[in-house]
Amino acid sequence: MAVKGPVEFKGKLNGLFLNLDQNATFDRIMAHLDVLLSERGEFYKGSKIVGLKGQTLNYRQLGAIEALITENYGIEVESLEDPDKRDMIVEKIVEKVVEKVVEVEKPVVEKVVIPSAPQKMSDTHFVFGTLRSGKSVHYPGHVVVIGDVNPGAEIVAEGNIIVMGRVLGFIHAGSAGNDQAVIIASLLKPTQIRISTYISVPPSDDESIHTTVPEKATVHNGVIKIEKCH
């Protein structure tokens, strides 16, 4: 039987949650998780991890946990987000999207902040679930992802891109030359970000953490600018 420690698996109807001891160091968490999975990995095979509670980790720490679970033990990781925080992020992003759609429906004399905002449901492609390494989405309209974009995954869209989760892979909005395209996500730390013909590689920051305020990328004076969506 596995010894209790700073990591526990808790079963839910839709999968397993990782519960972390709030006072445990990350090194201790990783070491115990490895031991726990080596003892009970076969038992957890076929299930999936759908959330994480107890600590707020940066994206590199979350990536290390996901790599350990998926690469060493073959257990699917759907999400390592705190579901309560994720719901808050999703609500804020949805509010932003709704605002833009409402603006498009106003008379043409009104100023539209995002000219390419979706006017038809058919203009938007929805992806439900996390895009993992090796997965890609190419679409001639707008793309909305209900999940994360992991390292090694990519999205290329001619319109706007909305990600209700973390962007850690490659992302390209306005791919047909639309400088007004916008990218919105709960966390923008892609390997590379493009809008139209403009390219940027955000700095690596190990201290980046999830916030309840989504981030937005736009083109200003020939430079891709990333800021909070206040």
C-alpha positions in Angstrom: 0.0 0.0 0.0 1.3 3.5 -0.9 2.4 5.6 2.0 0.4 8.8 2.5 2.4 11.9 1.6 2.1 15.3 -0.1 0.2 14.0 -3.1 -3.1 12.1 -3.2 -5.3 10.9 -6.0 -9.0 11.7 -5.4 -11.6 10.1 -7.7 -14.5 12.1 -9.2 -17.2 11.1 -11.6 -15.3 12.4 -14.6 -11.8 11.4 -13.5 -9.1 11.9 -10.9 -7.9 15.0 -9.1 -4.4 15.5 -7.7 -4.6 16.9 -4.2 -1.3 18.6 -3.1 -0.2 19.4 0.4 -0.2 23.2 0.6 3.1 23.2 2.7 5.0 20.7 0.6 7.9 21.8 -1.6 7.7 21.0 -5.3 10.7 18.7 -5.2 9.0 16.7 -2.4 5.7 16.6 -4.4 7.5 15.2 -7.5 9.5 12.6 -5.6 6.4 11.3 -3.8 4.3 11.4 -7.0 6.9 9.2 -8.7 6.9 6.7 -5.8 3.1 6.7 -5.7 2.8 6.0 -9.4 5.5 3.3 -9.4 3.5 1.5 -6.7 0.0 2.0 -8.2 0.5 3.1 -11.8 -1.2 0.0 -13.2 -4.2 0.7 -11.0 -4.6 4.2 -12.4 -4.1 3.2 -16.1 -7.2 3.9 -18.2 -8.2 6.8 -16.0 -7.5 10.5 -16.6 -6.4 13.4 -14.5 -9.0 16.2 -14.7 -7.7 18.7 -12.1 -5.3 19.7 -9.4 -5.9 21.3 -6.0 -4.0 22.5 -3.0 -1.2 24.6 -4.6 -0.9 27.2 -7.4 2.0 26.0 -9.6 3.7 27.8 -12.5 3.5 26.5 -16.0 6.9 24.7 -15.9 6.0 22.9 -12.7 2.7 21.8 -14.2 4.5 20.7 -17.3 6.9 18.6 -15.2 4.0 16.9 -13.5 2.2 16.2 -16.7 5.4 14.8 -18.3 6.0 12.4 -15.4 2.4 11.1 -15.4 2.0 10.7 -19.2 5.5 9.8 -20.4 6.5 7.5 -17.5 3.2 6.0 -16.6 0.9 6.4 -19.6 -1.9 8.0 -17.7 -4.0 10.6 -19.6 -3.9 14.2 -18.3 -6.9 16.2 -19.4 -6.2 19.2 -17.1 -4.0 20.2 -14.2 -6.1 23.3 -13.4 -7.8 24.0 -10.2 -11.5 23.6 -11.3 -12.7 26.5 -9.2 -10.1 28.9 -10.6 -10.7 27.5 -14.1 -14.4 28.3 -13.9 -13.6 31.9 -12.9 -11.2 32.3 -15.8 -13.7 30.8 -18.3 -16.5 33.1 -17.0 -14.2 36.2 -17.6 -13.2 35.1 -21.0 -16.8 34.3 -22.0 -17.7 37.8 -20.9 -15.1 39.3 -23.1 -16.2 37.2 -26.1 -19.8 38.2 -25.5 -18.9 41.8 -25.4 -17.2 41.6 -28.8 -20.1 39.7 -30.4 -22.5 42.4 -29.0 -20.3 45.1 -30.5 -20.5 43.5 -33.9 -24.3 43.5 -33.7 -24.5 47.3 -33.1 -25.0 49.7 -36.0 -22.0 50.2 -38.3 -21.5 53.7 -37.0 -20.4 52.2 -33.7 -16.7 51.5 -33.2 -15.9 47.8 -33.3 -12.8 46.9 -31.2 -12.3 43.6 -32.9 -13.3 44.0 -36.6 -13.0 40.2 -37.2 -15.1 39.1 -34.3 -17.5 36.2 -35.2 -20.7 37.1 -36.9 -21.8 33.6 -37.7 -21.5 30.4 -35.6 -20.1 28.7 -38.7 -17.2 31.2 -38.7 -16.0 29.7 -35.4 -14.4 26.3 -34.8 -14.7 25.0 -31.2 -12.2 22.5 -29.7 -13.4 20.8 -26.5 -10.4 19.5 -24.5 -6.7 20.1 -24.3 -4.6 20.2 -27.4 -1.6 17.9 -26.6 1.8 17.7 -28.2 1.6 16.8 -31.9 -2.0 18.0 -32.3 -2.8 21.0 -34.6 -5.8 23.0 -35.6 -5.9 25.0 -38.8 -9.1 26.9 -39.6 -10.1 29.7 -42.0 -12.1 31.5 -39.3 -12.0 32.0 -35.5 -11.0 29.2 -33.1 -12.2 28.7 -29.5 -10.4 26.1 -27.3 -12.1 24.9 -24.1 -8.8 23.7 -22.6 -5.1 24.2 -22.8 -2.7 24.3 -25.7 0.3 22.3 -24.6 3.9 22.5 -25.8 4.2 20.9 -29.2 0.6 21.7 -30.1 -0.4 24.4 -32.5 -3.3 26.6 -33.6 -3.4 28.5 -36.9 -6.5 30.6 -37.6 -7.3 33.4 -40.1 -9.5 35.1 -37.4 -9.2 35.5 -33.6 -8.2 32.7 -31.2 -9.8 32.3 -27.8 -8.3 29.8 -25.4 -10.1 29.1 -22.1 -6.9 27.8 -20.6 -3.1 28.0 -20.9 -1.3 28.6 -24.2 2.1 26.9 -24.0 2.4 25.8 -27.7 2.5 27.6 -31.0 -0.3 30.0 -31.8 -1.0 32.1 -35.0 -4.0 34.3 -35.4 -4.8 36.4 -38.4 -2.8 34.0 -40.6 -4.2 35.4 -43.8 -2.8 38.8 -43.1 -5.3 40.2 -40.6 -3.3 42.6 -38.4 -6.5 43.3 -36.3 -6.7 39.7 -35.1 -6.7 39.1 -31.3 -5.6 36.2 -29.1 -7.1 35.8 -25.6 -6.2 33.1 -23.1 -6.0 32.6 -19.3 -2.2 32.4 -19.7 -0.1 33.3 -22.7 3.3 31.6 -22.5 3.5 30.1 -26.0 6.7 28.8 -27.6 5.9 31.3 -30.4 3.1 33.7 -31.0 2.1 35.2 -34.3 -0.5 37.7 -35.4 -0.6 38.2 -39.2 3.0 38.6 -40.3 4.3 39.6 -36.8 6.2 37.1 -34.6 7.1 37.2 -31.0 8.6 34.7 -28.5 7.5 35.7 -24.9 10.3 35.5 -22.3 10.5 32.3 -20.3 9.4 33.0 -16.7 9.4 30.2 -14.2 7.4 32.4 -11.7 4.4 32.8 -14.1 1.2 31.5 -12.4 -2.4 31.3 -13.2 -4.5 34.4 -12.5 -8.2 35.1 -12.7 -7.5 37.8 -15.3 -7.2 36.6 -18.9 -4.4 37.9 -21.1 -4.8 39.5 -24.6 -2.3 39.7 -27.5 -2.7 42.3 -30.2 -0.5 44.2 -32.7 0.5 47.7 -31.7 2.9 49.8 -33.9 4.2 46.7 -35.6 4.9 44.8 -32.3 2.8 42.1 -30.6 1.7 43.3 -27.2 0.5 41.0 -24.4 -1.6 42.6 -21.6 -4.3 41.8 -19.1 -7.9 41.9 -20.2 -9.2 44.4 -17.6 
